[in-house]
Amino acid sequence: MKLRTTEYFVREVVVSMRRNRWMTFASIGTVAVSLFILGVFLLLVLNMTRLAAELESQVQIAVYLNDALTEEGRAEVEKMMRDMKSIAKIEYVPREQALERLQERLGDQKYILDALGDSNPLPNSYDVTVTKPELVGSTAFAIADLYGVDEAKYGQDVANHLFDITKLIRLFGFVLMVLLTGATVFVISNTIRLTVFARRKEIAIMKYVGATDWFVRWPFILEGIALGFIGGGLSALAIRSFYAAMAAKVYSTLTFLPLIPQYPLMDYITVALIVAGIIVGILGSTVSLKRFLEV
């Protein structure tokens, strides 16, 4: 592309944006609002997915040992569990520690345990964490078959419901992301189409005097890039402020929620929104011009 031609295209973009300033503001506003909504939902889906993964990773198997098991037998059971490839972490919980945990969970009602006196009915046990949440069931069954193990419990119903919920969250989030992306492209394409429609006579004259399709397209494509870039930039600034405020609010009230750290996440989101704005601007311009180039 020649320098003179490039200067002409840039000048046409500037003139068009000035001439149709209200349409320009509307287009930029549409891009910014649409991408902001898309960005907010993307952040929600990413954080929900992280929360679901965190909950999945906390599903453990409680392995209760037989009271008659000797120390050598316990060591053998532990060795066999460590040899299982599906197990990521093993923590031994002696009965004294188990009783202390129970007292902590009971809180103000720990007086209930006073009736036990000095006796401790809780068995020695292990807390077992698996490498993948879906391996909990098969691993628990394998551990339960080991000699010296009375029971291996992992809250099957709770775990299954948790896995179903996390799968539903991810599926629902993906579907909504696709729908919202499609709606954003549709809205922006129709907004840019209005700009092209306002200049339809100019396009027809250019075609009649011998202008090629690409010569006609470039100013509109560059205008779409400019609109998408500005709109994407504005949405990125808004989304950064939104996430910072949301994170501060969550950390002050719900400190246990594992939010994704702002950095480098927000840098990736910023780049993604700007690139998305540019791509949508190009698509909108290209789709909008198709009918008007048929002269």
N, C-alpha and C positions, 0 to 999 in steps of 0.2 A: 504494500500500500504506500503510495507516494505521500511525501510530507504535506504537500499542498492539499491533497485529498483528505488526509487526516485532519488538517486544520479546518477544512470545510465541514467535516462531520462533527467535530467538537463544537464548532460555532453553531451549527444547526441544533445540537443538543441544548446548548445554553439558551439560544433564541427560543426554542420550543418550550423549555421549562419556564422561561420568563413570560412568554406569551400566554401560556396556559398555567399560570401560577397556582390557581385554585385546584385545577386538575392534578398538578404536580404535588401540592400539599395533600390532596386526597389519596393519591397513589402512595406517597411516602407513609402517610398515616395508616393506610390499609396494610402495607407491608410490615410496618413496625408493630401494629396491634396484633396482626395474625401471627407473626413470628414470636412476639412476646407470649401469646397464649400457648403456642407450640413449645416454647422454651420452658414455660412454667410447668406444663404437663410433662415434658421430658424430665425435668428435675424431680417431679413427684414420682414418676415411674422408676427412675434410677434409685431414688431413696427408698421407695417401697420394695424394690427388688433387693436392695442391700439389707433392709430390715428382715425380709423373708429369708434371705441367705443366713443372716445372723441367727434367726430363730431356728432354722434347720440345723445349723452347726451346734446348737446347744442341746439337741436331742441326744440324751445319753442312755446307756444301758446300766441299770443297777444290778450288779452280780452279787447275790447273797451266798455266803459259804456255809457249809455244814459245820455245826458247833464242834463235832468230833474230829474235824480235820486238823492234823498236826501242822507244825510250822513248815516241815519239809513238804507236806502235801500242798500247803498254800503256795509255797515257792514253785512247785511243779505246775499248779494251775496257772499261776502268773506267767510262767515261761511259755506254756502252751498258748495262752492268749496273746502274748507278745509275738509269737510266731505267725499269728493270723494276719494276712496282708490287709484285711479290711479294717483293722484297728489302728487308729492314729495315736491315741493317748490312753494310758491306764493310770488311775490313782487309787492307791490302797486306802481304805477308810476303816480303821479299827473300831470296834464296838464303842469304845469310850468317846471317840471323836463323833461317831454317829449320834450318840446320846446328847452330846453338846449341841450338835446341829439341830436336833429335834427341839431342844430347849429354846434355842434362838428362834426357831420358826413359831413356837407356841407363844413367845413373848410374855405378855401379862398372864397368860393362862398356863404357864409352865408348872404352876402348883399342882396341876393334874398328875404330874409324874411323882409327886411326893408319896403317893400310895405304893410306889414300887420299892421304897426304902433304898437299900444299898444294892439291890439286884438290878441287872441290866439285861433286858430281854432281847436287845438288838444284836444281830449277828455281825461278824466281820464281813466286810463287803468291798467291792471295787466299783468305781465309777469309770465306765468305759466310753470313749468317744470314737466314732467310726470315721473313716476317711471320706465317705459319701453318705448323705442322709438316707438314700434309698437302700443302703446295705444294712440298716439297723435291724430289720426283721430277720434276715438270714444269719447275721452275726449273732443275734441273741439266741436263736435256736441252736447254733453250733456251740456256743458257750454253755448253754443249759445241759448239753450232753456230756460235758466234762465231768470226770470223777471229782467229787467233793463240792460240787456246785448244787445248792438246793434249788435256786431259782434265778432266772435272768429276766428282769422286767424292764420294759422301756415305754410303757404307756402306749400300747399299740393303737388304740382308738384315737388318742390325742395326736400321736405322730401322723397317722394317716390323714386326719382332718387337716393338720398343719400343712402337709405336703399338697393336699388338694387345693387348699386356699392359696398357697404360694404359686402353684401352677396356674390357677385362675387369674391371679393378679398379673402375672407375666403375660398371659394370653390376652386378657382384657386390655392391658396397657398397650400391647403391640397393635391390636385392632384399632384402638382409639387413636394411636399415633398415626397409623396409615390413613384413617378417615380424616383426621385433622389436617394432615399434610395435603391430602387431596382437596379439601375445602379451601385451604390457603392458596394453593395454585389456582383454583377456580376463581376465587375472589380477585386475586391480583391480576390474572389474565383478563378478566372482564373490566377491571379498572383501567388497565393499559389500553384495552380495546376502545374505550371511549376517547382516549387521546388520539388514537389512529383514526377513528371515525371522524373526528373534528378536522382532520387534515386529508380526508379522502380525495378531495378535488385536487389538492396539490400533488398527491401521489399519482393520480390519473394523468395530470399534465406532464409530470416527469416521465411516465411510461410512454406517452405519445411522442415525446421528443427524443426517445431512444435510450433512456436510462435503463441499465440492467437491473434485475431484481435485487442483486446484492448491493448495488449502489443505493437503491431505495431503502433496503433493509438496515444498513449499517447505522444510520443516525438513530433509528428507533431502537435497535439492539443496544447501542451505547447508552441511549436514554434509559432503557430498561435496566442496564447494568448500574447506572448512576442512581436510579430510584431504589433498586434493590440494595445497593451498597449503603446508601444513607438510611433507608428503613431498617436494614439489618443492624447497622451500627447503633441506631437509637434503641432498638429492641434489646441489643446486647447490654447497653448501659443500664436500661431499666431492669433487666433480669439480674444483673450483678447487684444492684441496690436492693431488689426484692429478696434475693437469696441471703444477702448479708443480714437484712432485717429479720427474715424468717429464722435463720440460724441463731441469731441472738435471742429471739423469743423462745425458741425450742430449748436452747441450752439453759435458759433461766427458769423454765418451768418443767420440762421433760428431759432431764439430763441423761436418762437411760437410753434415749433414742439414738441409734448410731448413724447420724447424718454423715454424708460424704463431705470431707473437708473442702472448703471453698477453692483452695488452690492445690493442684492445677486444674481442677474441674471447670472453674469459671473461665479460664483461658481457652479450654477446649470448646466450651459452649459458645463463647464469643466468636471464635473462628467459625464454628459450625453455623451460627445464625447469619453471619455476614456472607459466608459462601452460599448458604441457602437462599438468602435474599438476592444475590447476584444471579444464581441459577434460575430462580423463579422469575426474575425480571427478564432474563433472556428468553425463557420459555413463553412468558406472557407476550412479549413483543413478537416473537416468531409466529405464535398461533394467531395473534390478532391481525398480523399483516397478510396472512395467507389469502384471505378473500379479496382484499383490496389490491393485490398484485395481479389478479386475473382481469386484465383490461384488454 
